[in-house]
Amino acid sequence: MPQVLKIWRERDTRAISLRMYLLLVSATGLWTWFGWVIESTPVIVTNTICFALQSSILGLKLQSLLQQPEVS
């Protein structure tokens, strides 16, 4: 949560690895799906919260990459 707040405030995602967050969001999504399969509320709730926070960071990272001016 502290990392999410820092990124939201500063809008600086240079220190964030795109590949790492793509992998992290994918893994958390799979854990959430697994929670649904085994019908485990703690697994579903925990991973849904993590998925939302990680997805917001990933979205900010992608947004910052799209807004960077092209260097020639």
Secondary structure, DSSP 8 states (H G I E B T S, - for coil): -HHHHHHHHH---TTS-HHHHHHHHHHHHHHHHHHHHHT-HHHHHHHHHHHHHHHHHHHHHHHHHHHS----
